[in-house]
Amino acid sequence: MAYTNFAYIYDRLMYDIDYSKWANYIEEIFKRNKAQVSLLLDLGCGTGSFCLEMANRGYDMIGVDISSDMLCCARKKFEAQGKDILLLNQDMTRFELYGTVDAVVCLMDSVNYITNKRDLKRMFKLVQNYLNPHGLFIFDINSAYKLEKVLADNVFYDVGEDIAYIWQNNYDRRNRICEFDLTFFVKEGEHYERYDEIHRERAYLSEEIMELIDASGLKLLDMYDQLSFSPPKDESERIFFVCRKE
């Protein structure tokens, strides 16, 4: 799914995401695994907030995203802070780099947006190919529990001073696809503009992910509950995977 109009209001909707906390967590994973990371690839980088946070901490960043609109927002954000970060407008299931990197991250349930299992398998193999020896691959997923029990067939909404949204979900249990029907009303001057988008995420079982990791040649090191170092529970809503290239 390539974000279009949504890209330009994404940051206003994601105001509650603490990118510093996420960066602290990723750095702690580096530390725990004694990973020496200088060059870091962010797959599905979106508007670049995580890239920018890590760049400000001294990492050389590469961002990959399929949405040119998202990357346009990211570029403006980087320029405003004087950061020169390489951005590549590519499908993360078919990405190409000029060389290898020390670590790869794919965050904020970007993996769930890959609804075809073969595409996800190809992405994992590409990650393995472009990682330096002993490099880490860290990613998270919305758990099957969250998509099936929390988000499925529910309606969410929020009304702010200059933006409001209605988020309706429909879960296809046979294909394990959760479809998000998003409608936004954004204040532009004295009027509101309406934007509509449909996004889809696939519910992957942890066992499926583990099989794909193994097939890619990567080694699974750990699985964690959301932004913690505790093992996932049956009702974990976000699961982190830490892999290494041997």
Secondary structure as GFF3:
##gff-version 3
##sequence-region A 1 246
A	DSSP	three_ten_helix	5	8	.	.	.	ID=ss1
A	DSSP	alpha_helix	10	13	.	.	.	ID=ss2
A	DSSP	alpha_helix	19	32	.	.	.	ID=ss3
A	DSSP	beta_strand	39	43	.	.	.	ID=ss4
A	DSSP	alpha_helix	49	55	.	.	.	ID=ss5
A	DSSP	beta_strand	60	65	.	.	.	ID=ss6
A	DSSP	alpha_helix	68	80	.	.	.	ID=ss7
A	DSSP	beta_strand	86	89	.	.	.	ID=ss8
A	DSSP	beta_strand	101	106	.	.	.	ID=ss9
A	DSSP	three_ten_helix	110	113	.	.	.	ID=ss10
A	DSSP	alpha_helix	117	130	.	.	.	ID=ss11
A	DSSP	beta_strand	131	142	.	.	.	ID=ss12
A	DSSP	alpha_helix	144	145	.	.	.	ID=ss13
A	DSSP	pi_helix	146	151	.	.	.	ID=ss14
A	DSSP	beta_strand	155	159	.	.	.	ID=ss15
A	DSSP	beta_strand	163	172	.	.	.	ID=ss16
A	DSSP	beta_strand	177	188	.	.	.	ID=ss17
A	DSSP	beta_strand	191	202	.	.	.	ID=ss18
A	DSSP	alpha_helix	206	216	.	.	.	ID=ss19
A	DSSP	beta_strand	218	225	.	.	.	ID=ss20
A	DSSP	beta_strand	238	245	.	.	.	ID=ss21
###
